[in-house]
């Protein structure tokens, strides 16, 4: 008797849920029925404008050097670069192994994050800039937003303290600082798997709105 009562309660609950789902579907169908041709045309036009704006933005990013990891030849060029792009990741380096490790990861990320400019500059040949930005430990990656240094990744301490950290770990650190985006229209992130440099056999960007 008790089992039958429980069964009846469950059946009533299932019927209630089914009725709620059915009502929700009816509402959605009715909403679609109310969309006339003018509304659909307005939606298409809005989407076309969004696509056009994004294409123009990508074109400008490319013209500014987004999508590639490049070296800045002089301190003067550094200031020009950070003024031109809303988000810049700048690696202050010298010729040593730790800096080469960072180079490999940033080369990968530059292609995955078109919305951010990725650059590097030789700290030993840029004494004024290194002193102004208090660059002491190399490698140091300066995270720059709206022409101001917002954060730093100094050495490998935040990446496990070793040089075998993965590209994904560095990517997550940059995303945390909001100097790159993980997804959405701003990112052209590829589907390629990220990996550590030591696992790779190949050892060797937003403008203003």
ABEGO torsion letter per residue (X at the ends): XAAAAAAAAAAAAAAAAAAAAAAAAAAAAAAAAABBAAAAAAAAAAAAAAAAAAAAAAAAAAAAGBGBBBBBABAAAAAAAAAABABBBBBBBBBBAAAAAAAAAAAAAAAABAABBBBBBBAAABAAAAAAAGBABOBBBBBBBGGBBABBBBEAAAAGGBAABBAAAAAAAAAAAGABBABEAABABBABBBBBAAABABAXXXBBX
